[in-house]
Amino acid sequence: MNVFSFELAGDMAFFKKNDANDMVYISYNFLHKPAVLGIIGAILGIPGYSESKAKQHPDFYTNLKDMKIAILPHYEKPLKKVITGFNNASCLASKSSGGQGQTWQIREQILIGEQEIRYTVFVLDNNAIQDGLISKLKKLLINRESEYPLYFGKNEFFAYHENYQEYEAAPLSASEASVCGLVKAGDKNTNILREFSFEDFDPFEKKLNEGYTIYEHLPYDFDARGFYKKDVFVLTQREIIIKDKTGFYTLVNKNEGEPFNVQFI
């Protein structure tokens, strides 16, 4: 099985939570699959949300929904967040009963990277999407081109892609393994973190004492009405007991490097 990857980077991001009932618009801590499909759609030149109310899903999702991807954040703790405010005077944000647009005062949470916000996106080349789209995507990624501008959540937070790589992939064979990137945790019958016993403890073992584990409730798909489907995802250095190996693969870079594991969703 073949896999290819590319990196996405930008200075700031805003991945809006659609279920936050607050005076401030809240952002997810991580890039999620629906947002990645939107970015890939922009690279390919596939339109997003149509003005037609008859469509429940954006065009990029209709074309790319069967694409399997894995996401590796290049940070080990939640990003710094700042609250900013601005006036939306586009006349589209809020409409009065008379049909005239109003200025809307908005406060929102913005993610800021220490250097920059960066992710590696892995794509499973399994012929699951329309013929020609994968080959076009690879060509655009290799040439560092994009049909539409890229951004992290909002069109003022510009992003770019680089560092195209290819890998050989094989289904994961181990039942306990470290996994790079976001893992869909599921429930106790699928994937759980391995618990350390007293026998595992070693005061000189850096991996056990300085490892990180971050949980986030993230979107991974759309339902029939166009709303997010969500699950708990985990980013961790700890080993995971994998009871359901669906989507787990071991990758080896075709040029060089050690094997590592990811989960495609």
C-alpha positions as CSV (number, residue, x, y, z in Angstrom):
1,M,0.0,0.0,0.0
2,N,1.3,3.5,-0.9
3,V,1.0,6.6,1.3
4,F,2.1,10.1,0.7
5,S,2.3,13.1,3.0
6,F,2.7,16.9,3.0
7,E,3.1,19.5,5.7
8,L,0.7,22.4,6.4
9,A,2.0,25.5,8.2
10,G,0.8,28.9,9.2
11,D,1.3,31.6,11.9
12,M,-2.2,31.6,13.4
13,A,-5.4,29.4,13.2
14,F,-9.0,29.4,14.2
15,F,-10.8,26.0,14.0
16,K,-14.2,27.1,15.2
17,K,-16.2,24.9,17.6
18,N,-19.8,24.8,16.4
19,D,-21.2,23.7,19.8
20,A,-19.8,26.3,22.1
21,N,-22.5,28.5,23.8
22,D,-20.4,31.3,25.0
23,M,-19.7,35.0,24.4
24,V,-16.4,34.1,22.7
25,Y,-16.1,31.9,19.7
26,I,-13.9,28.9,20.8
27,S,-11.3,27.1,18.7
28,Y,-10.3,23.4,18.7
29,N,-6.7,22.8,19.7
30,F,-6.0,20.7,16.6
31,L,-6.6,20.6,12.9
32,H,-9.3,18.0,12.2
33,K,-10.3,15.8,9.2
34,P,-13.2,18.0,7.8
35,A,-10.8,21.0,7.8
36,V,-8.1,19.0,6.1
37,L,-10.5,17.9,3.4
38,G,-11.4,21.5,2.9
39,I,-7.7,22.4,2.5
40,I,-7.2,19.5,0.1
41,G,-10.2,20.7,-1.8
42,A,-8.7,24.2,-2.1
43,I,-5.5,22.8,-3.4
44,L,-7.4,20.9,-6.0
45,G,-9.7,23.8,-6.9
46,I,-12.9,22.1,-5.6
47,P,-15.5,24.6,-4.3
48,G,-16.6,24.7,-0.7
49,Y,-20.1,25.5,0.6
50,S,-22.6,26.4,-2.1
51,E,-25.1,29.2,-1.6
52,S,-27.8,26.7,-2.6
53,K,-29.6,25.6,0.6
54,A,-30.5,22.4,-1.2
55,K,-27.0,21.0,-0.5
56,Q,-26.2,19.6,2.9
57,H,-22.5,19.1,2.3
58,P,-19.8,21.3,0.7
59,D,-18.6,20.2,-2.7
60,F,-15.1,19.2,-1.5
61,Y,-16.7,16.8,1.0
62,T,-18.8,15.2,-1.7
63,N,-15.6,14.5,-3.8
64,L,-13.2,13.6,-1.0
65,K,-15.3,12.0,1.8
66,D,-13.8,8.6,1.2
67,M,-10.2,9.8,1.5
68,K,-8.4,8.3,4.5
69,I,-6.0,10.6,6.2
70,A,-3.8,10.7,9.4
71,I,-2.8,14.0,11.1
72,L,0.4,14.6,13.0
73,P,0.6,17.9,14.9
74,H,4.1,19.3,15.3
75,Y,3.6,20.3,18.9
76,E,3.4,18.4,22.2
77,K,1.0,20.7,24.2
78,P,-2.0,22.8,23.4
79,L,-1.1,26.0,21.5
80,K,-1.1,29.4,23.0
81,K,-4.6,31.1,22.7
82,V,-5.4,34.8,22.7
83,I,-8.8,36.5,22.6
84,T,-9.3,39.2,20.0
85,G,-12.3,41.3,19.1
86,F,-13.3,42.9,15.8
87,N,-16.3,44.5,14.1
88,N,-17.9,42.5,11.3
89,A,-19.2,45.2,9.0
90,S,-19.8,43.0,5.9
91,C,-23.6,43.4,6.3
92,L,-23.9,39.6,6.1
93,A,-23.1,38.7,9.7
94,S,-26.4,39.9,11.1
95,K,-29.6,41.0,9.4
96,S,-32.3,43.1,10.9
97,S,-36.0,42.4,10.4
98,G,-35.9,45.1,7.7
99,G,-33.3,43.2,5.7
100,Q,-30.5,45.7,6.3
101,G,-27.2,44.3,7.5
102,Q,-25.8,45.4,10.8
103,T,-22.3,45.7,12.2
104,W,-21.6,42.7,14.5
105,Q,-19.1,42.9,17.4
106,I,-17.3,39.5,17.6
107,R,-14.8,38.1,20.1
108,E,-12.9,34.9,19.2
109,Q,-10.1,32.6,20.4
110,I,-7.1,32.5,18.1
111,L,-4.3,29.8,18.2
112,I,-0.8,31.1,17.9
113,G,2.3,28.9,17.4
114,E,5.6,29.5,19.2
115,Q,7.3,29.5,15.8
116,E,4.5,28.5,13.5
117,I,1.6,26.1,13.6
118,R,2.5,23.0,11.6
119,Y,1.0,19.6,10.8
120,T,1.9,16.6,8.7
121,V,-1.0,15.1,6.8
122,F,-0.7,11.5,5.6
123,V,-3.0,10.3,2.7
124,L,-3.7,6.6,2.1
125,D,-3.5,6.0,-1.7
126,N,-6.2,3.3,-1.9
127,N,-8.1,4.4,-5.0
128,A,-11.1,5.4,-2.8
129,I,-11.8,8.7,-4.5
130,Q,-12.5,9.8,-8.0
131,D,-10.0,8.8,-10.7
132,G,-7.5,11.6,-11.5
133,L,-7.9,13.6,-8.2
134,I,-5.0,11.8,-6.4
135,S,-2.6,12.2,-9.3
136,K,-3.6,15.8,-9.6
137,L,-3.1,16.3,-5.9
138,K,0.3,14.7,-6.0
139,K,1.4,16.9,-8.8
140,L,0.2,20.1,-7.1
141,L,1.9,19.1,-3.8
142,I,5.2,18.2,-5.5
143,N,5.2,21.6,-7.3
144,R,4.0,23.4,-4.1
145,E,1.0,24.8,-6.0
146,S,-2.6,25.3,-5.1
147,E,-5.6,26.3,-7.1
148,Y,-7.1,28.4,-4.3
149,P,-5.5,30.2,-1.4
150,L,-5.1,28.1,1.8
151,Y,-5.9,29.1,5.3
152,F,-6.3,27.7,8.8
153,G,-10.0,28.2,9.6
154,K,-10.3,31.8,8.5
155,N,-9.2,33.5,5.3
156,E,-7.0,36.0,7.1
157,F,-4.9,33.1,8.6
158,F,-3.0,32.1,5.5
159,A,-1.4,28.7,5.3
160,Y,0.9,26.9,2.9
161,H,2.0,23.4,2.0
162,E,5.4,21.9,1.5
163,N,7.7,18.8,2.0
164,Y,5.9,16.1,-0.1
165,Q,7.0,12.6,0.9
166,E,6.1,9.0,-0.1
167,Y,5.9,5.9,2.1
168,E,5.5,2.1,1.9
169,A,2.6,1.1,4.2
170,A,1.6,-2.2,5.8
171,P,-1.3,-3.0,8.3
172,L,-0.1,-2.7,11.9
173,S,0.6,-6.2,13.3
174,A,1.3,-5.3,17.0
175,S,-1.5,-5.2,19.5
176,E,0.4,-2.6,21.6
177,A,2.2,0.2,19.9
178,S,3.2,3.9,20.0
179,V,1.2,5.8,17.4
180,C,2.3,9.1,15.8
181,G,-0.3,11.7,15.5
182,L,-4.0,11.9,16.5
183,V,-5.7,8.6,17.4
184,K,-9.4,8.1,17.5
185,A,-9.8,6.8,21.0
186,G,-13.2,5.2,20.6
187,D,-14.4,3.3,23.7
188,K,-12.8,0.8,26.1
189,N,-13.5,-2.0,23.6
190,T,-11.4,-0.4,20.8
191,N,-8.3,1.6,21.8
192,I,-7.1,2.3,25.3
193,L,-3.8,3.7,26.8
194,R,-1.5,1.1,28.3
195,E,-1.4,1.5,32.1
196,F,2.1,1.4,33.6
197,S,2.8,-0.9,36.5
198,F,5.4,-0.6,39.2
199,E,7.7,-3.0,37.2
200,D,7.6,-0.5,34.3
201,F,9.0,2.4,36.4
202,D,12.5,3.4,35.7
203,P,13.7,6.8,37.1
204,F,16.3,7.1,34.3
205,E,13.8,6.3,31.5
206,K,13.0,9.6,29.8
207,K,10.2,8.2,27.7
208,L,8.1,7.1,30.7
209,N,8.6,10.2,32.9
210,E,8.3,13.0,30.3
211,G,5.7,11.7,27.9
212,Y,2.6,13.7,27.1
213,T,-1.0,12.8,26.6
214,I,-3.6,15.3,25.2
215,Y,-7.3,14.5,24.7
216,E,-9.6,16.5,22.4
217,H,-13.2,16.0,21.3
218,L,-12.8,16.5,17.5
219,P,-14.9,16.3,14.3
220,Y,-14.0,13.4,12.0
221,D,-16.9,13.4,9.5
222,F,-20.3,15.0,8.6
223,D,-23.7,13.4,9.1
224,A,-26.5,13.3,6.6
225,R,-27.7,16.8,7.7
226,G,-24.3,18.4,7.4
227,F,-23.5,18.4,11.1
228,Y,-20.1,17.3,12.5
229,K,-19.7,13.7,13.8
230,K,-17.3,13.8,16.7
231,D,-15.2,11.5,18.9
232,V,-12.5,11.7,21.4
233,F,-9.0,11.8,19.9
234,V,-5.7,11.4,21.8
235,L,-2.2,12.6,21.0
236,T,0.3,10.7,23.2
237,Q,3.8,9.3,23.6
238,R,2.4,6.3,25.6
239,E,1.8,2.9,24.0
240,I,-1.8,2.2,23.1
241,I,-3.5,-1.2,23.4
242,I,-5.2,-1.5,20.0
243,K,-8.1,-3.9,20.1
244,D,-9.5,-2.7,16.7
245,K,-6.7,-2.3,14.2
246,T,-8.9,-0.7,11.5
247,G,-7.0,2.1,9.9
248,F,-3.7,1.5,11.7
249,Y,-0.6,1.2,9.5
250,T,3.1,1.0,9.8
251,L,4.9,3.4,7.4
252,V,8.4,3.5,6.1
253,N,9.7,6.5,4.1
254,K,10.7,5.4,0.6
255,N,13.9,7.4,0.9
256,E,15.1,6.8,4.4
257,G,14.0,6.7,8.0
258,E,12.7,4.4,10.8
259,P,9.2,2.8,10.6
260,F,6.4,4.5,12.6
261,N,2.7,3.9,13.1
262,V,-0.3,6.1,12.3
263,Q,-4.1,5.8,12.2
264,F,-6.0,6.7,9.1
265,I,-9.6,7.9,9.6
